[in-house]
Amino acid sequence: MTQTVAFIGLGIMGSRMAANLLDKGDVNLIVFNRSTEAAKPLKDKGAKVADSAADAVRQADVVFSMLASPPVVEDMALGENGFVSAMAENALWVDCSTVNPSFTEYAAEVARARGIRFMDAPVAGTREPAASGELTFLVGADDEDFQSVEPLLQTMGKKIVHVGQVGRGTAFKMLVNAMLAQSMLAFAETTLLGEKLGFSRDFLMDTLPNLPVTPPFIGGKAELIRNGDFDAQFPLELMHKDLHLLEQTAYEVGQPLYLANLAKEVYGSASSSGWGRKDFASVFEFLNRH
């Protein structure tokens, strides 16, 4: 049965996710983005472009949101003119934004108070997996809601992990980003040390990513570094934001994060030095120059 689906937030990730929904799903797609230019390719494919987030969601059975930060979700979804207040009763809001777990719990409470079902489904993956429909979804939802939306998630992702109840997806995404951020720094520092020890960059870029101790994503980042091409697949400024949320979450549960907090400061310094809109692999060049 054809569903009416709204998608709010058409940035690097959201635009590609929405395109896969439109191409592969049995949906009538309505989209909204503050910058209307981002919606044009989807309009050309047959999506309806709404004038506001509220207009986008009014008739939707399912609403996906992919927004940059908790304040943006607060403004777009939960504020006085937020889209949750315009959703039909018993519609399902699937928030794919990377936010902190306590914010997810707050968003879920607001939604439930208005008769809206809620689930969190942040993603692991960057621009290219988003475009090819190969993201990993980390889902926090009750079983019935998860089963109802899984076919839509499968149009955008190759792996759908039901982590647990609402909030568990967001919590697990914090762990993923902690490993991602620190692994990138470890590779950058190791490579720079290797160069000082006399190894060529090409040798290091060919060898280090293929060792059993190296995370698989490093191979792709090594090519960005080798080519000096830091066009954002995942912007460094968002990595810094995510580490700030990680720090906040760790404080709330009473867990010290010595290394992750150091990583947050490094990414913050890189962002304020002009690398924020570049891919987070550009932290290599920041360290190289400082």
NORWOGI-V219755 format. One record per backbone hydrogen bond with DSSP energy under -0.5 kcal/mol. CO is the residue of the C=O (numbers start at 1). NH is the residue of the N-H. Records with the same first field share a line. If there is no record, write none. Layout:
CO->NH ; NH
This chain:
3->5 ; 28
4->61 ; 62
5->30
6->64
7->9 ; 32
8->66
11->15
13->17
14->18
15->19
16->20
17->21
18->22
19->23
20->24 ; 25
21->25
25->27
26->3
27->29
28->5
29->48
30->7
31->50
32->9
34->36
35->38
36->39 ; 40
37->40
39->43
40->44
41->45
42->46 ; 47
43->46
48->31 ; 50
52->56
53->57
54->58
57->60 ; 88
61->92
62->6
63->94
64->8
65->96
67->98
69->73
70->74
71->75
72->76
73->77 ; 78
74->78 ; 79
76->83
77->84
79->82
82->85
83->86 ; 87
84->87
88->91
91->93 ; 117
92->63 ; 94
93->95 ; 119
94->65 ; 96
95->121
96->123
97->99
100->103 ; 104
101->105
102->106
103->107
104->108
105->109
106->110
107->111
108->112
109->113
110->114
111->114 ; 116
112->115
115->90
117->93
119->95
120->140
122->138
124->136
126->130
127->131
128->132
129->133 ; 134
135->137 ; 158 ; 159
136->124
137->139 ; 161
138->122
139->141 ; 163 ; 164
140->120
142->146
143->147
144->148
145->149
146->150
149->152 ; 153
150->154
151->155
152->155
153->156 ; 157
156->135
159->137 ; 161
160->162
161->139 ; 163
164->141
165->168
167->171
168->172
169->173
170->174
171->175
172->176
173->177
174->178
175->179
176->180
177->181
178->182
179->183
180->184
181->185
182->186
183->187
184->188
185->189
186->190
187->191
188->192
189->193
190->194
191->195
192->196
193->197
194->199
195->198
200->204
201->205
202->206
203->207
204->208
207->210
208->211
211->214
215->218
216->219
217->220 ; 221
218->222
219->223
220->224
221->225
222->226
223->227
224->228 ; 229
225->228
228->230
230->279
233->127
234->280
235->238 ; 239
236->240
237->241
238->242
239->243
240->244
241->245
242->246
243->247
244->248
245->249
246->250
247->251
248->252
249->253
250->254 ; 255
251->254
254->256
257->261
258->262
259->263
260->264
261->265
262->266
263->267
264->268
265->269
266->270
267->271
268->272
269->273
270->275
271->274 ; 276
275->278
276->237
278->236
279->282
280->283
281->284
282->286
283->287
284->288
285->289
286->290
287->290
